[in-house]
Amino acid sequence: ATVLVRGPYEALEPARLALDDWIVAAGLTATGPLRILYLQFGAEADLRLDPEYLVDHDADFVTELQRPVA
């Protein structure tokens, strides 16, 4: 099960809770730990990361939360 979160990292905890609630409501069971993928994020230029993934404002962050289910 996954959820995409757009915006600052403060939005991750409410999204995680909503994902867990959805899993229960769907009659599924979480079978592993939460995985977090940072798809768009901010970083220092000296890290030499691919600029395709970098954004200047936390409102533009995109984070995917994943939880394996059965």
C-alpha positions in Angstrom: 0.0 0.0 0.0 1.3 3.5 -0.8 0.5 7.1 -0.4 2.2 10.1 -2.0 2.7 13.1 0.2 3.3 16.5 -1.4 4.7 19.2 0.9 6.8 19.6 4.0 7.9 16.6 6.1 5.5 17.6 8.8 2.8 16.1 6.6 4.4 12.6 6.7 3.1 11.5 10.1 -0.6 12.3 9.3 -0.2 10.5 6.0 1.3 7.5 7.7 -1.6 7.3 10.1 -4.0 7.6 7.2 -2.2 4.9 5.3 -2.3 2.6 8.3 -6.1 3.3 8.7 -6.7 2.6 5.1 -4.9 -0.8 5.4 -7.1 -1.8 8.3 -10.3 -0.5 6.5 -9.4 -2.5 3.4 -9.2 -5.7 5.5 -5.4 -6.0 4.9 -2.6 -6.5 7.3 0.8 -4.7 7.3 3.4 -7.3 6.8 6.6 -5.3 7.1 8.1 -1.9 8.0 7.2 1.4 6.5 9.5 2.4 3.6 10.0 6.0 2.7 11.1 7.2 -0.8 12.1 10.8 -1.2 11.2 11.6 -4.8 11.7 15.4 -4.7 13.6 17.0 -1.9 16.0 19.8 -1.0 19.8 19.2 -0.6 23.0 21.1 -0.5 24.6 21.6 -3.9 27.9 20.2 -2.9 26.3 16.7 -2.6 26.2 16.6 -6.4 22.8 15.0 -6.6 20.8 14.8 -9.8 19.1 18.2 -10.0 16.0 16.5 -11.5 15.1 15.5 -7.9 15.9 18.7 -6.1 13.5 21.5 -5.3 14.0 24.8 -3.6 10.9 24.9 -1.4 9.6 22.3 1.1 6.1 22.9 -0.4 7.4 21.1 -3.5 8.7 18.0 -1.7 7.3 14.7 -2.9 7.6 11.7 -0.6 6.1 8.2 -1.1 5.2 6.1 2.0 5.0 2.4 1.3 3.9 -0.5 3.6 3.8 -4.1 2.4 0.5 -5.8 3.0 -1.2 -9.1 2.7 
